[in-house]
Amino acid sequence: MNDSVSDRRAPFDVTGYELRARQGPCFVCSLVGGDPGYRHEVVFEDERHIAFLDRHPTMVGRTLVAPKAHIEHAVRDLDEGDYLSLMALVRRVALAVEASVPTERTYLLSLGSRQGNAHLHWHVAPLPPGVPYGRQQHYALMTENGVVTQTPEEAAEVADRIRAHLE
């Protein structure tokens, strides 16, 4: 890998994050509600969905896509039309992310559980080219292996590129 933003990693307070995820308010509902403590770089928003940069990315451009309504289960809590609408947006965001940052492979996954980060959200995680195989897949996704350090200006620039490809 080149010496770039994606190479700059910092340790992450996994214990503190888990505590907030399990005991704090819903981070998606807080973002949608305008709570300044849960501000993220929003790249897309309509009446039913929101997409925003991950605050603790393990890859530059990692974006979360969620319904605005507090829904907790991807299969049981959405009817087929709502599920397909959400997945169409996930695909659209993934294509915009791929057009915005160098990407060898895009990982799409829904994380969280009713125990923490319960609000349904999909991660669009762009694996940069050149990552050694042993640091791909689960390793690349885990905050335990550090998070990308980027300035607010760098994050805003990535968000601007993604937004431009979504328009």
C-alpha positions, -999 to +999 in steps of 0.1 A: +000+000+000+011+036-006+017+060+022-017+076+022-046+084+045-057+047+043-023+038+058-026+062+088-042+041+116-047+048+152-057+026+181-094+026+189-111+025+222-132-006+216-144-009+252-156+028+253-173+023+219-191-008+231-203+010+262-217+038+241-233+014+216-249-007+243-260+021+268-262+053+247-290+065+225-294+050+190-267+067+169-288+067+137-319+081+154-297+107+171-281+117+138-315+119+120-328+139+150-301+165+146-281+158+179-248+176+174-230+148+194-239+124+167-230+145+137-216+126+107-207+136+071-240+129+054-236+119+017-273+111+009-306+118+025-342+115+013-375+111+032-369+074+041-331+069+041-298+083+051-262+075+041-232+089+060-195+084+065-185+061+093-170+082+122-145+054+130-136+040+096-113+011+091-112+021+054-113+055+038-148+061+024-165+035+046-202+046+045-232+035+064-267+034+048-298+032+070-335+037+069-345+068+089-372+048+108-358+028+137-359-006+122-338-034+138-340-064+116-332-065+079-355-093+070-384-094+094-389-056+099-390-046+063-416-056+037-402-067+004-406-033-013-389-014+016-361-040+017-355-037-021-356+001-019-330+001+009-308-024-010-310-004-042-297+026-022-269+004-007-259-005-043-261+031-055-239+043-026-215+015-031-210+025-067-205+061-057-179+051-030-161+029-056-160+059-080-147+081-052-119+062-036-095+035-049-112+002-044-101-034-050-133-049-035-164-036-018-176-053+014-213-049+021-225-060+055-251-053+081-237-052+116-252-046+151-277-065+171-304-057+196-277-056+222-259-027+206-262-005+175-296-020+170-308+004+143-305-014+109-276-001+089-255-014+061-217-009+059-202-001+025-165-008+031-141-002+002-110-023+005-081-003-010-059-019-037-027-035-024-038-046+010-020-078+018-043-108+019-038-113+057-051-078+063-082-081+042-117-093+050-124-096+087-091-080+096-098-049+075-132-045+091-123-047+127-117-015+147-096-036+171-069-034+143-071+004+144-091+031+126-081+054+098-070+088+111-082+116+089-088+152+095-123+166+094-113+183+061-101+150+046-134+133+056-154+162+042-135+159+009-142+122+006-179+129+014-180+156-013-166+131-039-192+105-029-220+131-029-210+142-064-212+106-077-247+103-061-261+133-079 
